[in-house]
Each structure stands twice: as C-alpha cells, then as structure tokens.
Amino acid sequence: MSIFDKLKKTAAEIAQDAASKLQNSTETFTFSALPENVDEMKALPEAALDTPFKAAALTVCALCAYAAEPSVGIDMLNFLKGPQPLSQYEKQFLKDRFLDKKYVPFSYFKGAKPENDYTPDEPFTITISTNPYSFKEENYATLWMTSGGADSPREVKLRKKGEQWFLWEQFLLPDIRKAKSEDPWA
C-alpha cells in the first residue's frame, strides 16, 4: 500500500466517522420568545447558520411569523434562503397553505397538540433530528421534525454555501389533525 493510499484511507475513515456521528442525532433549540421581525431573527445566536440544525429551527420560527404577518415571514424566509430568495411559486404556496391553518408551524414546538389548539409550551422548544440518509448528498442536509398533529416526522432540506447552511426547501406545511376548536367531532 502506497503512502497516497494510506492517506486516502485515513481521509475516508475520518469522513465515515464524521458521517456516523451525524446519523440519528438530535438537537434541541429553546427560544424565550419567537422573533417578530428579520432583525430580531438576525440577533439570535442561531442566525449564524453555521449548522443545518440552526437554519431548520429558524425556518419554523419564520413560518410562525408568516402566520401572524406574511410580509414579515417572507423577509425572514428570504434571509434563511440566502442567495436565492423565495420564488413566486413558493410565495403562492405559502399563501395557499396558510389560508385556514395558521397553527401548523406552531405544532412543531414542544407541548403543541390538537387538544390545546397547538399552543406550545413556553419557552418555545423544538427538536430536530437526522437519520442515516440526512447527509447523503454533498452540501445538502435533510433534517426531520415532529409535529404534535402528525404521525410521522416532516422534513426540511438545507444547502451549504461556504460555512453557512441555508433553507433549500421545506415540507413542514402539509395538513395535520385539526385543532380541537376547529374540529366538529372533538
């Protein structure tokens, strides 16, 4: 085995070790208050966007802001999208998803469930997970979050540019169980 082969093997082993540490890991974020504008979001330590977990956590915060004020949520999401702002299609998608279910993004926080109309516990806590497939594509990460109104986790995909991670696409807004106050069968 040549010296070059030994170096390649060592580099491959290091990469494999790093990948295995990321598999099936979780990170939890706690916010005393949710940001109400893009400047408040940028002031949070997570706004460094130096891990995909931080970008994913702030994505949920931005979607919550969108539920209250769409223009503010769009500003936050554009910050999280980095060099590629929301497309017209993405803006229309958000508008459609929020027509009658503004509580969906809040369902990702601890304590939010249909029985309490998706009112999260305070401080606002969110847990984000990886699985063995989360980092299969170079410079992309697919992370998972559980909604209090869904049976399976939902994904958010992030893309790395330089040393930062940006929102690439999110699948956090599908239907969930109705909030108790909106469920005629509850």
C-alpha positions in Angstrom: 0.0 0.0 0.0 1.5 3.3 -1.0 1.6 6.4 1.2 -1.0 8.0 -1.0 -3.3 5.0 -0.5 -2.8 5.3 3.3 -3.7 9.0 3.2 -6.8 8.3 1.1 -7.9 5.6 3.5 -7.3 7.8 6.5 -9.3 10.6 4.9 -12.1 8.2 4.1 -12.1 6.8 7.6 -12.4 10.4 9.0 -15.3 11.2 6.7 -17.0 8.0 7.6 -16.6 8.7 11.4 -18.0 12.2 11.0 -21.0 10.9 8.9 -21.7 8.2 11.5 -21.8 10.8 14.3 -24.4 12.8 12.4 -26.6 9.8 11.8 -29.6 9.6 14.1 -28.6 12.7 16.1 -30.9 15.3 17.5 -30.5 18.9 18.6 -33.0 20.9 20.7 -33.4 24.6 20.5 -35.2 26.8 23.0 -36.5 30.3 22.4 -37.7 32.5 25.2 -39.7 34.4 22.6 -40.2 33.9 18.9 -38.6 36.6 16.6 -41.2 39.1 15.4 -39.1 40.5 12.5 -36.0 39.7 10.5 -33.8 41.9 12.7 -34.8 40.0 15.8 -34.1 36.8 14.0 -30.7 38.0 12.9 -29.9 38.9 16.5 -30.4 35.3 17.6 -27.3 33.1 18.0 -28.8 30.5 15.6 -28.7 33.2 12.9 -25.0 32.3 12.4 -26.5 29.5 10.3 -23.3 27.5 10.9 -25.2 24.2 11.3 -28.1 22.9 9.3 -30.0 22.4 12.6 -29.9 26.2 13.3 -31.2 27.0 9.9 -34.0 24.4 10.3 -35.0 25.7 13.7 -35.2 29.3 12.4 -37.3 28.1 9.5 -40.1 27.1 11.9 -39.8 30.5 13.6 -40.1 32.2 10.2 -43.2 30.2 9.3 -44.8 31.1 12.7 -44.1 34.8 11.9 -45.7 34.3 8.5 -48.8 33.0 10.2 -49.1 36.3 12.0 -47.8 38.7 9.3 -47.0 37.2 5.8 -44.6 40.0 4.8 -42.5 39.6 7.9 -42.4 35.8 7.4 -41.3 36.3 3.8 -38.5 38.7 5.0 -37.3 36.0 7.5 -37.6 33.2 4.9 -35.6 35.2 2.4 -32.9 35.7 5.0 -32.8 31.9 5.5 -32.8 31.3 1.8 -29.5 33.2 1.4 -28.5 33.9 -2.1 -31.8 32.6 -3.6 -34.9 34.3 -2.3 -38.4 32.8 -2.3 -39.8 32.3 -5.8 -43.3 33.5 -6.8 -44.3 29.8 -6.7 -43.0 29.5 -3.1 -44.8 32.6 -2.0 -48.1 31.4 -3.6 -47.6 28.0 -2.0 -47.3 29.7 1.5 -50.3 31.8 0.9 -52.4 28.8 0.0 -51.1 26.7 2.9 -51.9 29.4 5.4 -55.5 30.2 4.3 -57.1 28.3 7.1 -54.4 26.6 9.2 -52.2 29.2 10.7 -51.4 26.9 13.6 -49.4 24.3 11.6 -45.9 25.7 12.2 -46.6 26.1 15.9 -47.3 22.3 16.0 -43.5 21.6 15.8 -42.9 23.1 19.3 -43.0 21.0 22.4 -46.4 20.8 24.0 -48.4 21.9 20.9 -51.1 19.3 20.2 -54.7 19.3 18.8 -56.2 19.2 22.3 -54.7 22.6 23.2 -55.2 24.2 19.8 -51.5 23.8 19.1 -50.4 26.2 21.8 -46.8 25.4 22.5 -45.2 25.3 25.9 -43.0 28.3 26.8 -40.2 28.7 26.4 -40.6 27.5 22.8 -38.7 24.3 22.4 -38.1 22.4 19.1 -36.2 19.2 18.5 -34.6 18.4 15.1 -33.3 15.0 14.1 -31.2 13.4 11.4 -31.3 9.8 10.0 -28.8 7.8 8.1 -29.8 9.5 4.9 -29.7 13.1 6.1 -26.2 13.8 4.6 -26.0 11.5 1.6 -25.8 14.4 -0.9 -22.7 16.7 -0.6 -23.5 20.2 0.7 -27.2 19.2 1.4 -28.8 18.1 4.6 -32.3 16.7 5.2 -33.5 17.1 8.7 -36.7 16.0 10.4 -39.1 17.5 12.9 -42.2 16.0 14.6 -45.5 17.8 14.6 -47.9 17.3 17.5 -50.6 16.8 14.9 -48.9 14.3 12.6 -47.9 10.6 12.9 -44.6 10.9 11.1 -41.8 13.5 11.1 -41.7 16.2 8.4 -38.5 17.2 6.5 -36.7 20.4 5.8 -33.8 20.4 3.3 -30.9 22.7 3.7 -28.0 23.6 1.4 -24.5 24.7 2.4 -22.7 27.6 0.8 -19.3 28.5 2.3 -19.6 27.9 6.0 -23.3 28.6 6.3 -26.4 26.5 5.8 -29.5 27.9 4.0 -33.1 26.8 3.6 -33.4 24.9 0.3 -36.9 23.6 0.6 -39.4 22.7 3.4 -42.1 20.1 3.7 -43.4 21.3 7.0 -46.9 22.6 6.0 -48.9 19.5 5.0 -52.2 19.0 6.7 -52.2 17.9 10.3 -55.0 16.9 12.7 -57.5 19.8 13.2 -57.1 21.9 16.3 -59.8 21.0 18.9 -61.6 24.3 18.5 -61.9 23.7 14.7 -62.9 20.0 14.9 -66.7 19.5 14.9 -66.1 15.9 16.1 -64.0 16.8 19.1 
